Amino acid sequence: MSEALFSRPAAERAGTHLLVMLHGYGSSGAAMASLFPALPEHVTGAALNGPLDVGGERGWFLLDYFLTHDFAEVVASAQRVLDWQDAHADGYASVSLLGYSQGMAMATTLMRLRPGAYRSAVGLSGFVLRSDLLELSESPPAEPAARVPFFWGRDPRDPVINSDAVAHGAAWLEAHTRLTSRTYPGMGHGVGADELRDVAAFLRHYLPAPA
């Protein structure tokens, strides 16, 4: 995970806000790089590739229809992202996260493993892992004003994220983040143009242009 796709050349990144972008299961960093044009000009996107081979594409951990997972595999992937972040995030105004589908599960896991490290986060058509071990290790919820701003966009009839996962994600996000939740009927398990406009507005608000 030493390489990433960046939205701007190295010489233009210092002082911008870094947005670490995490793809879904059976996808790649290149798919997340397609979202670069929607980012505010003072935000640098860095699209990473998950470590797991999924039929020639990438993933973060094995996943089935019920969104079950192996905790050790999740933590190992999360640590790879944290190691990349520690090696490459110097010189930025802040670090935020954006995850699509399984990437949202990774983003919220990173927030749980390293509280206070992220300025904001975005989850698109995704879910939050149900894990007793993560719940035991995470800090108690902060006061509402101190919580990480989180944008959650989804289709209320998403065919991939089951209703139990939606309910669990909503409960966790309400308890642990400063949540902005939006639904986009008819979008399916994807990312829509209206959603991207809302994400850009959210990022401009919480990641203002450096002085």
C-alpha positions in Angstrom: 0.0 0.0 0.0 3.0 2.3 -0.5 1.4 3.8 -3.6 -1.7 5.8 -4.0 -3.5 7.7 -6.8 -3.5 11.4 -5.9 -5.7 14.1 -7.3 -2.8 16.6 -7.7 0.9 16.5 -8.2 3.2 16.2 -5.2 4.4 19.8 -5.5 0.8 21.1 -5.1 -0.3 19.1 -2.0 1.4 20.9 0.9 -1.1 22.8 3.0 -4.2 21.2 1.5 -6.6 18.9 3.3 -5.9 15.2 2.7 -8.9 13.0 1.9 -8.0 9.3 2.1 -10.4 7.4 -0.2 -11.3 3.8 0.3 -13.0 1.7 -2.4 -15.6 -1.0 -2.1 -15.3 -4.8 -2.3 -14.2 -6.0 -5.7 -13.1 -2.6 -6.8 -9.9 -0.5 -6.8 -8.4 2.9 -6.0 -8.9 3.8 -9.7 -12.7 3.7 -9.2 -12.3 6.2 -6.3 -10.0 8.3 -8.4 -12.9 8.9 -10.7 -14.5 11.0 -8.0 -11.5 13.4 -7.9 -13.3 16.0 -10.1 -16.0 16.4 -7.4 -13.5 17.4 -4.7 -13.1 21.0 -3.6 -9.9 22.6 -5.0 -8.2 22.8 -1.6 -8.7 19.0 -0.9 -6.2 16.4 -2.1 -7.7 13.0 -2.7 -5.5 9.9 -2.2 -7.2 6.7 -3.4 -5.7 3.5 -1.9 -5.9 -0.1 -3.0 -7.0 -2.7 -0.5 -4.6 -5.6 0.1 -7.0 -8.5 -0.7 -7.2 -9.9 -4.3 -10.8 -10.3 -5.4 -10.8 -11.8 -8.8 -8.3 -9.3 -10.1 -9.8 -6.4 -8.3 -9.2 -5.4 -4.6 -10.9 -5.6 -1.3 -10.2 -4.8 2.4 -11.4 -8.1 3.9 -13.5 -11.1 2.9 -17.2 -10.3 2.9 -20.4 -12.2 2.2 -24.0 -11.2 1.7 -24.6 -10.9 5.4 -21.6 -8.5 5.7 -19.8 -10.9 8.1 -16.1 -10.5 8.5 -12.9 -11.8 10.2 -11.9 -9.3 12.9 -8.1 -10.0 12.6 -8.3 -9.5 8.8 -10.1 -6.2 9.3 -7.6 -4.9 11.8 -4.7 -6.0 9.6 -6.1 -4.0 6.7 -6.8 -1.0 8.9 -3.2 -1.1 10.2 -1.9 -1.0 6.6 -4.0 2.2 6.0 -2.7 3.7 9.2 0.9 2.8 8.3 0.4 4.5 4.9 -1.1 7.5 6.6 1.8 7.8 9.1 4.3 7.7 6.2 2.5 10.0 3.8 0.2 12.5 5.6 2.8 15.0 6.7 2.5 18.6 5.5 -1.3 18.6 5.1 -3.7 20.9 6.9 -5.8 17.9 8.1 -6.7 14.3 7.3 -10.2 13.1 6.5 -11.7 9.9 5.2 -14.1 8.9 2.4 -15.3 5.3 2.0 -17.6 3.7 -0.5 -19.5 0.5 0.5 -16.9 -1.7 2.3 -14.7 1.3 2.3 -17.1 3.0 4.6 -16.7 0.1 7.0 -13.0 0.6 6.8 -13.3 4.4 7.4 -15.4 4.0 10.5 -13.1 1.3 11.8 -10.1 3.7 11.4 -12.1 6.3 13.3 -12.6 3.7 16.1 -9.0 2.6 16.2 -7.5 6.1 16.1 -10.0 8.6 17.6 -9.3 12.2 17.1 -7.1 11.6 14.0 -9.7 12.8 11.4 -11.2 16.2 10.7 -14.2 14.7 8.9 -15.5 11.6 7.2 -17.8 10.6 4.3 -19.6 7.2 3.9 -21.3 6.4 0.6 -23.6 3.4 0.2 -21.8 1.7 3.1 -22.1 0.2 6.5 -20.4 0.1 10.0 -19.0 -3.1 11.2 -20.8 -4.9 14.0 -17.9 -6.0 16.3 -17.9 -6.7 20.0 -14.1 -6.4 20.0 -14.2 -2.9 18.4 -16.9 -1.8 20.8 -14.8 -2.9 23.8 -11.7 -1.1 22.5 -13.3 2.2 21.4 -13.5 5.3 23.6 -16.9 6.4 25.0 -18.7 8.8 22.6 -17.5 12.4 22.8 -19.7 15.3 23.5 -21.7 16.1 20.4 -19.7 19.3 19.6 -16.5 17.4 19.7 -17.5 14.5 17.4 -16.2 14.0 13.9 -18.6 15.4 11.2 -19.8 12.5 9.1 -21.7 12.6 5.8 -23.7 9.4 5.1 -25.3 9.1 1.7 -27.3 6.1 0.5 -30.4 4.8 -1.4 -33.0 3.8 1.1 -33.6 0.7 -1.1 -29.9 -0.2 -1.6 -30.0 -3.8 -2.7 -26.6 -4.6 -1.2 -26.7 -3.2 2.3 -29.3 -5.1 4.3 -31.8 -3.5 6.7 -30.1 -4.7 9.8 -26.8 -3.2 8.7 -28.5 0.1 7.9 -30.1 0.2 11.4 -26.8 -0.7 13.1 -24.9 1.9 11.0 -27.5 4.6 11.8 -27.3 3.9 15.5 -23.5 3.9 15.6 -23.2 7.1 13.6 -25.8 8.9 15.6 -24.0 8.0 18.9 -20.4 8.6 17.7 -20.4 11.3 15.0 -21.9 14.6 14.1 -24.1 13.0 11.5 -25.4 14.5 8.2 -27.5 11.8 6.7 -29.0 12.0 3.1 -30.9 9.5 1.0 -31.1 9.4 -2.8 -34.0 7.2 -3.9 -33.3 5.3 -7.2 -29.5 5.6 -6.9 -29.0 1.9 -6.1 -25.7 0.7 -4.7 -23.6 3.4 -6.3 -22.7 7.1 -6.2 -24.9 9.7 -7.8 -24.4 13.2 -9.1 -26.7 14.8 -6.6 -24.9 12.9 -3.8 -21.5 14.1 -5.1 -22.7 17.8 -5.0 -23.8 17.3 -1.4 -20.5 15.7 -0.5 -18.6 18.6 -2.1 -20.7 21.1 -0.1 -20.0 19.1 3.1 -16.3 19.0 2.5 -16.2 22.7 1.7 -17.9 23.5 5.0 -15.8 21.3 7.2 -12.5 21.6 5.3 -12.3 25.3 4.5 -9.7 26.7 2.2 -6.4 27.3 4.2 -5.7 30.9 4.9 
